[in-house]
Amino acid sequence: MKILVIGGGGREHAVAKSLMKNVAVEKIWVAPGNGGTAAFCENVDVAATDLKGILNFCLEHNPDFVVVTPDDPLALGMVDLLEENGFPCFGPTRAAAQLEWSKGFAKQFMEKYNIPTAKCVLCKDAKEAKAYAKECPIPIVLKADGLAQGKGVVIAMTREEAVAAQAQLSYGKNDQAILFEEMLVGPEVSVLCFTDGKTIVPMPAAQDHKRAYDGDKGPNTGGMGAYSPVSVYTKEMAERCMEEIYLPTIRGMEAEGTPFKGVLYFSLMLTQDGPKVIEYNSRFGDPETQVVLPLLNSDLFDIMVAVRNGKLDRARVKFSDACSACVVLASGGYPSAYEKGKPITGLEEAENHGTIYHAGTKRLDDGSYVTSGGRVLCVSSTGRSLRQALRKSYKGIEAIKFEGAFYRKDIGSKDASLSKED
């Protein structure tokens, strides 16, 4: 089997690494890939959003299976295009991925199918949003309607902040729709689920750390680290989410005529009134993937084929009951401007403590690595307890050096304080 994985981040490195465990997989291409995937896959110099370029590559090289992981190509209809040309894919159609790329659609969908979520007001353009920002209830959460790589959300504590946030999230476009939501309070949990449109199988719950700095301070990022499992996501909570959120979502999408096949990511807030959906994502999360896939005891490729063929109910999907954690090492200045091309050292020593997933790296001809992105890499580790997993990940992170590197030192700290000693 020859597989094409579309994307170039840490998530894609983790997915490719898991797919390689299947003995039937003889070759993996990654488009565009990164320094880490270059070490065991063949990187393809085609952007993940270049639909024509990806199709031409498939027509020339004839992959047996294509895994589309990033949000942008899914929103552009990559799966639709490739399937129409005879290439089986893992990932939702453009219509199904609308749960992520249109927050307006997602909110209307949840209202229609009685899926618990925050109350909201959708302003269709910048003018309407600016006017509403001056009179909206405070505090309030503002979201740009569309994809924003995890950075299109602002919490406003005053109306002045709401007006400024509206201007920021409009991105200079008069027709940018803005969603104003009530601010939910409670622990936030990410639950990624395999689904073939009828059957849904949740992965272990994870908690992402979005803010750039310790104490949940600084700007939003794509994610600075994650851990799994999450103590507040109890068995009882999981059962409630299944009945009130997961199954109604899958059944609702089927009723809409757009069944969802792939990984559906539920971002949840566990409020005093029960679990509520913050948002949907239509793909593997990053860095959640780097903590849940190491816990997967089943074959990822077999699961993906079962999802695509509508036979997930017959697939074996089992996860370890161990704990998992990852810590992201980022370039100085991220998520704003940052420099590239900084030499990276200490990778061999770091590998003694955990698995290194590359994101923003480039592999040079001599086998060394330099930085090429904001989130450069992460170290993921498992252990009998969360404390053990975190300790190993941080030892790995501390071994890696490059100019300007920074990382959060409090990943999983709240749950780790509850974790049993090793």
C-alpha positions in Angstrom: 0.0 0.0 0.0 1.1 3.5 -0.9 -0.4 6.4 1.1 -0.4 10.1 0.6 -0.8 12.2 3.8 -1.7 15.8 3.1 -0.3 18.4 5.5 3.0 19.5 7.1 2.7 19.9 10.8 3.2 17.8 14.0 -0.1 16.2 13.5 0.9 14.9 10.1 4.2 13.6 11.5 2.2 11.7 14.2 -0.3 10.3 11.7 2.4 9.2 9.2 4.3 7.6 12.1 1.2 5.6 13.2 0.4 4.6 9.6 3.9 3.2 9.1 3.1 0.6 11.8 0.9 -1.3 9.4 3.1 -4.0 7.6 1.1 -3.5 4.4 2.2 0.1 4.1 5.3 0.2 1.9 5.5 3.9 1.2 4.2 7.2 2.5 4.3 10.5 0.7 3.6 13.7 2.7 2.6 16.9 1.0 4.3 19.2 1.9 5.7 17.4 5.0 8.4 18.7 7.3 11.9 17.8 8.5 10.6 15.0 10.6 8.6 13.3 7.9 11.6 13.6 5.5 13.4 11.1 7.7 11.1 8.2 6.9 8.7 9.4 4.2 9.0 11.1 0.9 8.1 14.8 1.1 6.2 16.2 -1.9 6.7 19.9 -2.7 3.0 20.7 -3.1 1.1 22.9 -0.7 -1.8 21.3 1.2 -4.2 23.8 -0.3 -3.1 23.2 -3.9 -6.0 21.1 -5.1 -4.8 21.0 -8.7 -1.3 20.1 -7.7 -2.4 17.3 -5.3 -4.7 15.9 -8.0 -1.9 15.9 -10.6 0.4 14.2 -8.1 -2.2 11.5 -7.5 -2.8 11.0 -11.2 0.9 10.5 -11.8 1.8 8.4 -8.7 -1.5 6.6 -8.1 -1.6 6.4 -4.3 -3.8 3.6 -2.8 -5.2 5.9 -0.1 -5.1 9.6 0.7 -5.3 11.0 4.3 -6.5 14.7 4.3 -5.8 16.1 7.7 -5.7 20.0 7.7 -8.8 22.1 7.9 -8.0 24.3 4.8 -8.0 21.6 2.1 -11.0 20.0 3.7 -12.9 23.3 3.4 -11.8 23.7 -0.2 -13.2 20.2 -1.1 -10.0 18.2 -1.4 -11.8 14.9 -0.5 -14.6 15.6 -3.0 -12.1 16.2 -5.8 -9.9 13.2 -5.1 -12.8 10.8 -4.6 -14.4 12.0 -7.8 -11.2 11.0 -9.6 -11.1 7.5 -8.1 -8.7 8.1 -5.1 -10.1 6.8 -1.8 -9.7 9.3 1.0 -9.9 9.6 4.8 -11.6 12.8 5.7 -15.0 14.6 5.4 -16.5 16.1 2.3 -16.6 19.9 2.0 -20.2 19.9 2.9 -19.6 17.8 6.1 -16.5 19.9 7.0 -18.8 22.9 7.1 -19.2 22.1 10.8 -15.8 23.7 11.2 -15.3 26.2 8.3 -18.7 27.9 9.0 -19.3 28.8 12.6 -22.7 30.2 11.5 -23.7 26.9 10.0 -22.5 25.0 13.1 -24.5 27.2 15.5 -27.7 26.9 13.4 -27.1 23.1 13.2 -26.8 22.8 16.9 -29.9 24.8 17.5 -31.9 22.7 15.0 -30.8 19.4 16.6 -30.9 20.6 20.3 -27.2 20.1 20.9 -26.2 22.1 24.0 -24.0 25.2 23.2 -23.5 28.8 24.1 -26.1 31.4 23.2 -25.0 33.6 20.3 -25.6 36.4 17.9 -24.2 36.2 14.4 -23.4 39.6 12.7 -23.2 39.2 9.0 -20.6 41.9 8.3 -18.1 44.3 10.0 -20.6 47.2 10.2 -23.2 45.2 12.0 -20.5 43.6 14.3 -19.1 47.0 15.3 -22.6 48.3 16.2 -23.4 45.2 18.2 -20.0 45.3 20.0 -21.0 48.7 21.5 -24.1 47.3 23.1 -23.4 43.5 23.6 -23.5 41.9 27.1 -20.1 41.7 28.8 -18.1 39.6 29.1 -18.5 38.1 25.6 -16.6 35.8 23.3 -16.0 36.9 19.7 -15.2 34.5 16.9 -14.4 35.1 13.2 -16.7 33.0 11.0 -14.2 30.9 9.1 -10.9 29.2 9.6 -8.3 30.9 11.6 -5.8 28.2 12.6 -7.0 28.3 16.2 -6.4 32.0 16.6 -9.8 33.5 15.6 -11.2 33.8 19.1 -11.1 36.8 21.5 -12.6 37.1 25.0 -13.7 40.6 25.7 -14.2 41.8 29.3 -15.3 45.3 28.3 -17.2 46.8 25.4 -14.1 48.7 24.4 -12.3 45.4 24.2 -15.3 44.0 22.2 -15.0 46.8 19.7 -11.3 46.3 19.3 -11.7 42.5 19.0 -14.3 43.0 16.3 -11.9 45.1 14.3 -9.1 42.6 14.8 -11.2 39.6 13.7 -12.6 41.4 10.7 -9.1 41.2 9.1 -9.8 44.4 7.2 -12.7 42.9 5.3 -16.1 44.6 5.4 -18.0 41.3 4.7 -16.4 39.3 7.5 -19.1 37.8 9.7 -18.5 37.8 13.4 -20.1 35.5 16.0 -20.7 36.9 19.5 -21.2 34.2 22.1 -21.9 34.1 25.8 -18.8 33.2 27.8 -19.1 29.7 29.1 -17.4 28.8 32.4 -15.8 25.5 33.3 -13.1 23.0 32.3 -12.4 22.8 28.6 -11.9 19.3 27.1 -11.1 18.1 23.5 -12.6 14.8 22.4 -11.6 13.5 19.0 -13.9 10.8 17.5 -13.6 8.4 14.6 -16.9 8.3 12.7 -18.1 6.7 9.5 -21.4 8.8 9.5 -23.3 6.2 11.5 -21.0 4.7 14.1 -18.9 7.0 16.4 -16.0 6.0 18.5 -14.4 8.6 20.9 -10.7 8.7 21.6 -9.4 9.4 25.1 -10.2 13.0 26.1 -7.4 15.5 26.0 -6.8 19.0 27.2 -5.0 21.5 25.0 -3.2 24.6 26.2 -3.9 27.4 23.8 -2.3 30.5 25.4 1.4 31.2 24.6 2.6 31.5 28.2 2.3 30.0 31.6 -0.8 30.6 33.6 -2.9 30.8 30.4 -1.5 34.2 29.6 -0.6 35.8 26.3 -2.2 35.4 22.8 -3.9 32.4 21.5 -1.8 29.9 19.6 -2.3 26.7 17.6 -1.6 24.9 20.9 1.4 24.8 23.2 0.9 21.3 24.7 -1.7 18.8 25.7 -2.3 15.8 27.9 -4.7 12.8 28.2 -6.8 11.6 30.0 -8.5 14.5 31.7 -9.8 13.9 35.3 -13.0 16.0 35.0 -14.1 13.9 31.9 -15.4 11.0 34.0 -17.1 7.9 32.7 -20.5 9.5 33.6 -19.6 12.7 31.7 -18.5 10.6 28.7 -21.8 8.8 28.6 -23.7 12.1 28.9 -21.7 13.6 26.0 -22.4 10.5 23.9 -26.2 10.8 24.4 -26.5 14.6 24.3 -23.8 15.7 21.9 -21.9 13.0 19.9 -24.8 10.8 18.6 -27.2 13.8 17.9 -24.4 15.4 15.9 -23.8 12.3 13.7 -27.5 11.7 13.3 -28.1 15.3 12.5 -25.4 15.4 9.8 -26.9 12.2 8.3 -30.4 13.8 8.3 -29.0 16.9 6.5 -27.8 14.6 3.7 -24.1 15.3 4.5 -22.9 12.3 6.6 -19.6 13.0 8.4 -16.8 10.5 7.7 -13.4 11.1 9.3 -12.3 12.5 12.6 -14.8 14.8 14.3 -13.3 16.9 17.1 -15.6 18.2 19.8 -14.3 21.1 21.8 -16.4 21.0 25.0 -16.9 23.2 28.0 -18.0 21.2 31.1 -20.3 23.8 32.7 -22.4 23.6 35.8 -25.4 23.1 33.5 -23.7 20.2 31.8 -21.4 19.7 28.8 -21.7 22.2 25.9 -20.1 22.4 22.5 -17.7 25.3 22.1 -17.0 24.4 18.5 -16.5 21.5 16.1 -13.3 20.7 14.2 -13.5 18.5 11.2 -10.1 16.7 11.6 -7.4 15.6 14.0 -6.4 18.3 16.4 -2.9 19.6 16.9 -1.4 18.9 19.4 -4.1 16.6 20.7 -3.2 14.0 18.0 0.3 13.8 19.4 -1.1 12.6 22.8 -4.0 10.4 21.7 -2.3 8.4 18.9 0.5 7.1 21.2 -2.3 5.6 23.2 -3.9 3.8 20.2 -3.3 0.0 20.5 -5.2 -0.7 17.2 -4.0 -0.2 13.7 -4.7 3.3 12.5 -4.7 2.5 8.8 -7.3 -0.3 9.3 -9.5 2.2 11.2 -9.2 4.8 8.5 -10.2 2.3 5.8 -13.2 1.1 7.9 -14.3 4.8 8.3 -14.1 5.5 4.6 -16.0 2.3 3.7 -18.7 2.8 6.3 -17.7 -0.2 8.4 -16.4 1.3 11.6 -18.8 -0.9 13.6 -16.7 -3.9 12.5 -13.3 -2.3 13.3 -11.1 -2.9 16.3 -10.5 0.5 18.1 -8.7 0.1 21.4 -6.7 2.5 23.4 -4.2 2.1 26.3 -5.2 3.2 29.8 -1.8 4.9 30.2 -1.3 8.6 30.5 0.1 10.8 27.7 1.5 14.3 27.5 3.2 16.5 25.0 5.0 19.8 25.3 5.5 22.2 22.3 8.8 24.0 21.7 8.2 27.2 19.7 10.2 29.9 18.0 10.7 33.2 19.8 8.0 35.7 18.8 5.4 33.0 18.0 2.4 33.4 17.4 3.5 36.8 15.9 6.6 37.3 13.8 9.5 34.9 14.2 12.8 34.0 12.5 13.5 30.8 10.6 16.7 28.9 9.9 17.9 28.5 13.5 20.1 25.3 14.0 18.5 22.7 16.3 20.6 20.5 18.6 19.9 17.9 21.3 17.4 15.8 19.3 19.2 12.5 19.9 19.3 13.1 23.6 15.6 14.1 23.6 14.6 10.8 22.0 15.8 9.0 25.1 12.8 10.6 27.0 9.9 10.5 24.4 8.8 10.7 20.8 9.7 13.8 18.9 7.1 15.1 16.5 8.4 17.7 14.1 6.2 20.6 12.9 8.2 23.7 11.8 11.5 22.1 10.9 13.6 21.6 7.8 16.0 18.7 7.3 19.3 19.6 5.7 21.4 17.4 3.3 23.7 16.5 6.2 20.8 15.2 8.3 20.8 18.2 10.7 17.7 20.3 11.3 16.8 24.0 11.4 13.7 25.8 12.4 11.1 26.7 9.7 7.9 27.5 11.6 6.3 29.0 14.8 5.6 25.7 16.5 8.9 23.9 15.8 8.4 20.5 17.5 7.0 18.7 20.5 8.0 15.9 22.7 5.3 13.4 23.5 5.6 10.7 26.3 3.5 8.2 28.0 3.6 6.9 31.5 1.8 5.1 34.3 0.8 8.5 35.6 0.4 11.9 34.2 3.3 13.1 36.4 5.6 10.5 34.9 4.5 11.3 31.3 5.1 15.0 31.9 8.4 14.5 33.5 9.7 12.6 30.5 8.4 15.1 28.0 10.0 18.0 29.9 13.3 16.2 30.1 13.1 15.8 26.3 12.2 19.4 25.8 15.0 20.6 28.0 17.6 18.7 25.9 16.6 20.5 22.7 18.2 23.8 21.9 17.8 26.5 19.3 18.0 30.3 19.4 14.9 31.9 20.8 13.2 28.7 21.8 10.5 28.9 24.4 7.8 26.6 25.9 5.2 26.5 28.6 6.3 25.0 31.9 2.8 24.3 33.3 1.3 21.8 30.8 -1.1 19.5 32.7 -0.1 21.0 36.0 -3.6 21.0 37.5 -4.3 17.4 36.7 -0.7 16.4 37.5 -1.3 17.6 41.1 -4.1 15.0 41.3 -2.0 12.3 39.7 -0.8 9.4 41.8 2.9 9.2 42.5 4.9 6.7 40.3 
